[in-house]
Amino acid sequence: MFRVTRAEEQAVRLVMRMAHLGGQVTLGDLAQAENLPEPTVAKLLGMLRRGGVVDALRGRYGGYVLAAEPGAISAAQIIYSVSGDPVAGFPCGDSSDSPDCPRNNNCGLRPVWQHLEGRLTEVLKQTTVADLLKREDVALQDLNRLWPLNGE
């Protein structure tokens, strides 16, 4: 099933912190604010920089800034920067040749997993850092409006 890794969660937290603070922030300030070791923050910021989420500013007064406005950075982009795939871990792939499953041919479960993977990817791509900075009750209302669950 879908799981968010510790690194993915920490990267999202770092980007949210940067968006909340606005402007330039140092590695040390981020590490302290998020209660994370500096080497961990440095590694994650490197991944986020390579993924186009943050930019590094060199020099004596260097630091990091978001590469775009919070409304232009998706949760999927952050997760992809860290893991390479915004949705990983669903059991059935696109093919029916998995050696782990005895139901390789004409399985009704495979399209369910694929549909769930597609929906999750859609939610992550359409959720921006600006959305993540909203109050919890507002974020929940937005989610229920955009992707309602049956019975609610």
Biotite code that builds the C-alpha atoms (Angstrom):
import biotite.structure as struc

atoms = struc.array([
    struc.Atom([0.000, 0.000, 0.000], chain_id="A", res_id=1, res_name="MET", atom_name="CA", element="C"),
    struc.Atom([1.030, 3.590, -0.393], chain_id="A", res_id=2, res_name="PHE", atom_name="CA", element="C"),
    struc.Atom([3.441, 4.793, 2.253], chain_id="A", res_id=3, res_name="ARG", atom_name="CA", element="C"),
    struc.Atom([5.097, 8.123, 2.712], chain_id="A", res_id=4, res_name="VAL", atom_name="CA", element="C"),
    struc.Atom([8.746, 7.646, 3.593], chain_id="A", res_id=5, res_name="THR", atom_name="CA", element="C"),
    struc.Atom([10.365, 9.589, 6.401], chain_id="A", res_id=6, res_name="ARG", atom_name="CA", element="C"),
    struc.Atom([12.508, 11.458, 3.857], chain_id="A", res_id=7, res_name="ALA", atom_name="CA", element="C"),
    struc.Atom([9.436, 12.424, 1.795], chain_id="A", res_id=8, res_name="GLU", atom_name="CA", element="C"),
    struc.Atom([7.614, 13.678, 4.878], chain_id="A", res_id=9, res_name="GLU", atom_name="CA", element="C"),
    struc.Atom([10.653, 15.642, 6.051], chain_id="A", res_id=10, res_name="GLN", atom_name="CA", element="C"),
    struc.Atom([11.100, 17.178, 2.595], chain_id="A", res_id=11, res_name="ALA", atom_name="CA", element="C"),
    struc.Atom([7.470, 18.315, 2.532], chain_id="A", res_id=12, res_name="VAL", atom_name="CA", element="C"),
    struc.Atom([7.916, 19.817, 6.008], chain_id="A", res_id=13, res_name="ARG", atom_name="CA", element="C"),
    struc.Atom([11.049, 21.679, 4.910], chain_id="A", res_id=14, res_name="LEU", atom_name="CA", element="C"),
    struc.Atom([9.336, 23.139, 1.850], chain_id="A", res_id=15, res_name="VAL", atom_name="CA", element="C"),
    struc.Atom([6.303, 24.129, 3.926], chain_id="A", res_id=16, res_name="MET", atom_name="CA", element="C"),
    struc.Atom([8.611, 25.839, 6.436], chain_id="A", res_id=17, res_name="ARG", atom_name="CA", element="C"),
    struc.Atom([10.401, 27.697, 3.656], chain_id="A", res_id=18, res_name="MET", atom_name="CA", element="C"),
    struc.Atom([7.088, 28.835, 2.195], chain_id="A", res_id=19, res_name="ALA", atom_name="CA", element="C"),
    struc.Atom([5.839, 29.935, 5.604], chain_id="A", res_id=20, res_name="HIS", atom_name="CA", element="C"),
    struc.Atom([9.005, 31.931, 6.321], chain_id="A", res_id=21, res_name="LEU", atom_name="CA", element="C"),
    struc.Atom([9.220, 33.356, 2.819], chain_id="A", res_id=22, res_name="GLY", atom_name="CA", element="C"),
    struc.Atom([12.469, 34.482, 1.271], chain_id="A", res_id=23, res_name="GLY", atom_name="CA", element="C"),
    struc.Atom([15.908, 33.094, 1.952], chain_id="A", res_id=24, res_name="GLN", atom_name="CA", element="C"),
    struc.Atom([16.623, 30.654, 4.770], chain_id="A", res_id=25, res_name="VAL", atom_name="CA", element="C"),
    struc.Atom([19.780, 28.909, 5.899], chain_id="A", res_id=26, res_name="THR", atom_name="CA", element="C"),
    struc.Atom([20.283, 25.198, 6.272], chain_id="A", res_id=27, res_name="LEU", atom_name="CA", element="C"),
    struc.Atom([20.929, 25.662, 9.995], chain_id="A", res_id=28, res_name="GLY", atom_name="CA", element="C"),
    struc.Atom([17.757, 27.661, 10.506], chain_id="A", res_id=29, res_name="ASP", atom_name="CA", element="C"),
    struc.Atom([15.703, 24.991, 8.728], chain_id="A", res_id=30, res_name="LEU", atom_name="CA", element="C"),
    struc.Atom([17.312, 22.198, 10.725], chain_id="A", res_id=31, res_name="ALA", atom_name="CA", element="C"),
    struc.Atom([16.599, 23.988, 13.988], chain_id="A", res_id=32, res_name="GLN", atom_name="CA", element="C"),
    struc.Atom([13.033, 24.954, 13.045], chain_id="A", res_id=33, res_name="ALA", atom_name="CA", element="C"),
    struc.Atom([12.132, 21.400, 12.033], chain_id="A", res_id=34, res_name="GLU", atom_name="CA", element="C"),
    struc.Atom([14.213, 19.703, 14.735], chain_id="A", res_id=35, res_name="ASN", atom_name="CA", element="C"),
    struc.Atom([16.205, 17.720, 12.172], chain_id="A", res_id=36, res_name="LEU", atom_name="CA", element="C"),
    struc.Atom([19.942, 17.006, 11.973], chain_id="A", res_id=37, res_name="PRO", atom_name="CA", element="C"),
    struc.Atom([21.792, 19.361, 9.624], chain_id="A", res_id=38, res_name="GLU", atom_name="CA", element="C"),
    struc.Atom([23.205, 16.491, 7.493], chain_id="A", res_id=39, res_name="PRO", atom_name="CA", element="C"),
    struc.Atom([19.644, 15.248, 6.892], chain_id="A", res_id=40, res_name="THR", atom_name="CA", element="C"),
    struc.Atom([18.464, 18.723, 5.914], chain_id="A", res_id=41, res_name="VAL", atom_name="CA", element="C"),
    struc.Atom([21.492, 19.177, 3.623], chain_id="A", res_id=42, res_name="ALA", atom_name="CA", element="C"),
    struc.Atom([20.779, 15.880, 1.877], chain_id="A", res_id=43, res_name="LYS", atom_name="CA", element="C"),
    struc.Atom([17.088, 16.684, 1.419], chain_id="A", res_id=44, res_name="LEU", atom_name="CA", element="C"),
    struc.Atom([17.787, 20.221, 0.192], chain_id="A", res_id=45, res_name="LEU", atom_name="CA", element="C"),
    struc.Atom([20.192, 18.749, -2.372], chain_id="A", res_id=46, res_name="GLY", atom_name="CA", element="C"),
    struc.Atom([17.463, 16.445, -3.642], chain_id="A", res_id=47, res_name="MET", atom_name="CA", element="C"),
    struc.Atom([14.948, 19.296, -3.689], chain_id="A", res_id=48, res_name="LEU", atom_name="CA", element="C"),
    struc.Atom([17.421, 21.493, -5.576], chain_id="A", res_id=49, res_name="ARG", atom_name="CA", element="C"),
    struc.Atom([17.993, 18.783, -8.204], chain_id="A", res_id=50, res_name="ARG", atom_name="CA", element="C"),
    struc.Atom([14.211, 18.374, -8.431], chain_id="A", res_id=51, res_name="GLY", atom_name="CA", element="C"),
    struc.Atom([13.725, 22.085, -9.141], chain_id="A", res_id=52, res_name="GLY", atom_name="CA", element="C"),
    struc.Atom([11.840, 22.762, -5.903], chain_id="A", res_id=53, res_name="VAL", atom_name="CA", element="C"),
    struc.Atom([14.469, 24.980, -4.236], chain_id="A", res_id=54, res_name="VAL", atom_name="CA", element="C"),
    struc.Atom([17.389, 27.081, -5.401], chain_id="A", res_id=55, res_name="ASP", atom_name="CA", element="C"),
    struc.Atom([20.679, 27.396, -3.546], chain_id="A", res_id=56, res_name="ALA", atom_name="CA", element="C"),
    struc.Atom([22.215, 30.827, -3.024], chain_id="A", res_id=57, res_name="LEU", atom_name="CA", element="C"),
    struc.Atom([25.976, 30.668, -2.630], chain_id="A", res_id=58, res_name="ARG", atom_name="CA", element="C"),
    struc.Atom([28.275, 32.938, -0.762], chain_id="A", res_id=59, res_name="GLY", atom_name="CA", element="C"),
    struc.Atom([28.832, 34.210, 2.731], chain_id="A", res_id=60, res_name="ARG", atom_name="CA", element="C"),
    struc.Atom([25.163, 35.052, 3.164], chain_id="A", res_id=61, res_name="TYR", atom_name="CA", element="C"),
    struc.Atom([23.894, 32.121, 1.120], chain_id="A", res_id=62, res_name="GLY", atom_name="CA", element="C"),
    struc.Atom([20.980, 29.887, 1.831], chain_id="A", res_id=63, res_name="GLY", atom_name="CA", element="C"),
    struc.Atom([17.988, 28.413, 0.087], chain_id="A", res_id=64, res_name="TYR", atom_name="CA", element="C"),
    struc.Atom([14.839, 29.813, -1.486], chain_id="A", res_id=65, res_name="VAL", atom_name="CA", element="C"),
    struc.Atom([11.865, 28.194, -3.130], chain_id="A", res_id=66, res_name="LEU", atom_name="CA", element="C"),
    struc.Atom([12.336, 27.936, -6.890], chain_id="A", res_id=67, res_name="ALA", atom_name="CA", element="C"),
    struc.Atom([8.746, 29.090, -7.489], chain_id="A", res_id=68, res_name="ALA", atom_name="CA", element="C"),
    struc.Atom([5.794, 30.522, -5.623], chain_id="A", res_id=69, res_name="GLU", atom_name="CA", element="C"),
    struc.Atom([4.143, 28.083, -3.166], chain_id="A", res_id=70, res_name="PRO", atom_name="CA", element="C"),
    struc.Atom([1.089, 27.871, -5.439], chain_id="A", res_id=71, res_name="GLY", atom_name="CA", element="C"),
    struc.Atom([3.267, 26.579, -8.279], chain_id="A", res_id=72, res_name="ALA", atom_name="CA", element="C"),
    struc.Atom([4.975, 23.737, -6.386], chain_id="A", res_id=73, res_name="ILE", atom_name="CA", element="C"),
    struc.Atom([3.012, 20.501, -6.060], chain_id="A", res_id=74, res_name="SER", atom_name="CA", element="C"),
    struc.Atom([3.238, 17.869, -3.361], chain_id="A", res_id=75, res_name="ALA", atom_name="CA", element="C"),
    struc.Atom([3.998, 15.384, -6.144], chain_id="A", res_id=76, res_name="ALA", atom_name="CA", element="C"),
    struc.Atom([7.002, 17.465, -7.251], chain_id="A", res_id=77, res_name="GLN", atom_name="CA", element="C"),
    struc.Atom([8.425, 17.406, -3.725], chain_id="A", res_id=78, res_name="ILE", atom_name="CA", element="C"),
    struc.Atom([7.918, 13.670, -3.319], chain_id="A", res_id=79, res_name="ILE", atom_name="CA", element="C"),
    struc.Atom([9.259, 12.984, -6.819], chain_id="A", res_id=80, res_name="TYR", atom_name="CA", element="C"),
    struc.Atom([12.392, 14.995, -5.978], chain_id="A", res_id=81, res_name="SER", atom_name="CA", element="C"),
    struc.Atom([13.102, 12.711, -3.038], chain_id="A", res_id=82, res_name="VAL", atom_name="CA", element="C"),
    struc.Atom([11.899, 9.314, -4.252], chain_id="A", res_id=83, res_name="SER", atom_name="CA", element="C"),
    struc.Atom([11.679, 9.489, -8.014], chain_id="A", res_id=84, res_name="GLY", atom_name="CA", element="C"),
    struc.Atom([8.028, 8.396, -8.035], chain_id="A", res_id=85, res_name="ASP", atom_name="CA", element="C"),
    struc.Atom([5.121, 10.261, -6.462], chain_id="A", res_id=86, res_name="PRO", atom_name="CA", element="C"),
    struc.Atom([3.219, 7.008, -5.970], chain_id="A", res_id=87, res_name="VAL", atom_name="CA", element="C"),
    struc.Atom([5.091, 3.844, -5.171], chain_id="A", res_id=88, res_name="ALA", atom_name="CA", element="C"),
    struc.Atom([4.323, 0.609, -3.478], chain_id="A", res_id=89, res_name="GLY", atom_name="CA", element="C"),
    struc.Atom([1.078, -0.527, -5.079], chain_id="A", res_id=90, res_name="PHE", atom_name="CA", element="C"),
    struc.Atom([1.236, -4.294, -5.475], chain_id="A", res_id=91, res_name="PRO", atom_name="CA", element="C"),
    struc.Atom([0.114, -4.791, -9.069], chain_id="A", res_id=92, res_name="CYS", atom_name="CA", element="C"),
    struc.Atom([2.091, -3.190, -11.840], chain_id="A", res_id=93, res_name="GLY", atom_name="CA", element="C"),
    struc.Atom([1.064, -2.618, -15.429], chain_id="A", res_id=94, res_name="ASP", atom_name="CA", element="C"),
    struc.Atom([1.994, -6.122, -16.489], chain_id="A", res_id=95, res_name="SER", atom_name="CA", element="C"),
    struc.Atom([0.497, -9.448, -15.569], chain_id="A", res_id=96, res_name="SER", atom_name="CA", element="C"),
    struc.Atom([3.792, -11.286, -15.215], chain_id="A", res_id=97, res_name="ASP", atom_name="CA", element="C"),
    struc.Atom([4.484, -10.827, -11.508], chain_id="A", res_id=98, res_name="SER", atom_name="CA", element="C"),
    struc.Atom([6.110, -13.939, -10.048], chain_id="A", res_id=99, res_name="PRO", atom_name="CA", element="C"),
    struc.Atom([4.621, -13.112, -6.631], chain_id="A", res_id=100, res_name="ASP", atom_name="CA", element="C"),
    struc.Atom([0.977, -13.363, -7.655], chain_id="A", res_id=101, res_name="CYS", atom_name="CA", element="C"),
    struc.Atom([-0.814, -16.527, -8.768], chain_id="A", res_id=102, res_name="PRO", atom_name="CA", element="C"),
    struc.Atom([-3.566, -14.445, -10.416], chain_id="A", res_id=103, res_name="ARG", atom_name="CA", element="C"),
    struc.Atom([-1.549, -13.150, -13.326], chain_id="A", res_id=104, res_name="ASN", atom_name="CA", element="C"),
    struc.Atom([-4.272, -13.428, -15.942], chain_id="A", res_id=105, res_name="ASN", atom_name="CA", element="C"),
    struc.Atom([-7.453, -11.372, -16.017], chain_id="A", res_id=106, res_name="ASN", atom_name="CA", element="C"),
    struc.Atom([-7.383, -10.151, -12.403], chain_id="A", res_id=107, res_name="CYS", atom_name="CA", element="C"),
    struc.Atom([-10.063, -7.703, -11.306], chain_id="A", res_id=108, res_name="GLY", atom_name="CA", element="C"),
    struc.Atom([-7.877, -6.343, -8.516], chain_id="A", res_id=109, res_name="LEU", atom_name="CA", element="C"),
    struc.Atom([-5.196, -4.912, -10.815], chain_id="A", res_id=110, res_name="ARG", atom_name="CA", element="C"),
    struc.Atom([-7.454, -2.142, -12.233], chain_id="A", res_id=111, res_name="PRO", atom_name="CA", element="C"),
    struc.Atom([-8.508, -1.204, -8.696], chain_id="A", res_id=112, res_name="VAL", atom_name="CA", element="C"),
    struc.Atom([-4.879, -0.677, -7.645], chain_id="A", res_id=113, res_name="TRP", atom_name="CA", element="C"),
    struc.Atom([-4.119, 1.164, -10.892], chain_id="A", res_id=114, res_name="GLN", atom_name="CA", element="C"),
    struc.Atom([-7.151, 3.422, -10.450], chain_id="A", res_id=115, res_name="HIS", atom_name="CA", element="C"),
    struc.Atom([-6.194, 4.162, -6.852], chain_id="A", res_id=116, res_name="LEU", atom_name="CA", element="C"),
    struc.Atom([-2.636, 4.948, -7.945], chain_id="A", res_id=117, res_name="GLU", atom_name="CA", element="C"),
    struc.Atom([-3.935, 7.317, -10.614], chain_id="A", res_id=118, res_name="GLY", atom_name="CA", element="C"),
    struc.Atom([-6.244, 9.114, -8.186], chain_id="A", res_id=119, res_name="ARG", atom_name="CA", element="C"),
    struc.Atom([-3.508, 9.473, -5.586], chain_id="A", res_id=120, res_name="LEU", atom_name="CA", element="C"),
    struc.Atom([-1.134, 10.857, -8.199], chain_id="A", res_id=121, res_name="THR", atom_name="CA", element="C"),
    struc.Atom([-3.850, 13.290, -9.300], chain_id="A", res_id=122, res_name="GLU", atom_name="CA", element="C"),
    struc.Atom([-4.392, 14.546, -5.741], chain_id="A", res_id=123, res_name="VAL", atom_name="CA", element="C"),
    struc.Atom([-0.642, 14.971, -5.150], chain_id="A", res_id=124, res_name="LEU", atom_name="CA", element="C"),
    struc.Atom([-0.144, 16.813, -8.453], chain_id="A", res_id=125, res_name="LYS", atom_name="CA", element="C"),
    struc.Atom([-3.058, 19.153, -7.802], chain_id="A", res_id=126, res_name="GLN", atom_name="CA", element="C"),
    struc.Atom([-2.145, 19.880, -4.179], chain_id="A", res_id=127, res_name="THR", atom_name="CA", element="C"),
    struc.Atom([0.268, 22.788, -3.919], chain_id="A", res_id=128, res_name="THR", atom_name="CA", element="C"),
    struc.Atom([2.454, 23.991, -1.098], chain_id="A", res_id=129, res_name="VAL", atom_name="CA", element="C"),
    struc.Atom([0.056, 26.933, -0.758], chain_id="A", res_id=130, res_name="ALA", atom_name="CA", element="C"),
    struc.Atom([-2.725, 24.389, -0.106], chain_id="A", res_id=131, res_name="ASP", atom_name="CA", element="C"),
    struc.Atom([-0.598, 22.709, 2.555], chain_id="A", res_id=132, res_name="LEU", atom_name="CA", element="C"),
    struc.Atom([-0.224, 26.010, 4.421], chain_id="A", res_id=133, res_name="LEU", atom_name="CA", element="C"),
    struc.Atom([-3.964, 26.384, 4.912], chain_id="A", res_id=134, res_name="LYS", atom_name="CA", element="C"),
    struc.Atom([-5.596, 25.777, 8.280], chain_id="A", res_id=135, res_name="ARG", atom_name="CA", element="C"),
    struc.Atom([-6.586, 22.154, 8.767], chain_id="A", res_id=136, res_name="GLU", atom_name="CA", element="C"),
    struc.Atom([-10.348, 22.798, 8.645], chain_id="A", res_id=137, res_name="ASP", atom_name="CA", element="C"),
    struc.Atom([-10.027, 24.795, 5.411], chain_id="A", res_id=138, res_name="VAL", atom_name="CA", element="C"),
    struc.Atom([-7.799, 22.134, 3.840], chain_id="A", res_id=139, res_name="ALA", atom_name="CA", element="C"),
    struc.Atom([-10.326, 19.429, 4.765], chain_id="A", res_id=140, res_name="LEU", atom_name="CA", element="C"),
    struc.Atom([-13.178, 21.436, 3.214], chain_id="A", res_id=141, res_name="GLN", atom_name="CA", element="C"),
    struc.Atom([-11.151, 21.900, 0.024], chain_id="A", res_id=142, res_name="ASP", atom_name="CA", element="C"),
    struc.Atom([-10.365, 18.182, -0.177], chain_id="A", res_id=143, res_name="LEU", atom_name="CA", element="C"),
    struc.Atom([-13.986, 17.207, 0.368], chain_id="A", res_id=144, res_name="ASN", atom_name="CA", element="C"),
    struc.Atom([-15.097, 19.700, -2.280], chain_id="A", res_id=145, res_name="ARG", atom_name="CA", element="C"),
    struc.Atom([-12.522, 18.591, -4.862], chain_id="A", res_id=146, res_name="LEU", atom_name="CA", element="C"),
    struc.Atom([-12.506, 14.852, -4.179], chain_id="A", res_id=147, res_name="TRP", atom_name="CA", element="C"),
    struc.Atom([-15.620, 13.951, -2.192], chain_id="A", res_id=148, res_name="PRO", atom_name="CA", element="C"),
    struc.Atom([-15.856, 10.581, -0.510], chain_id="A", res_id=149, res_name="LEU", atom_name="CA", element="C"),
    struc.Atom([-19.142, 8.725, -0.782], chain_id="A", res_id=150, res_name="ASN", atom_name="CA", element="C"),
    struc.Atom([-21.137, 8.887, 2.410], chain_id="A", res_id=151, res_name="GLY", atom_name="CA", element="C"),
    struc.Atom([-19.846, 12.330, 3.468], chain_id="A", res_id=152, res_name="GLU", atom_name="CA", element="C"),
])
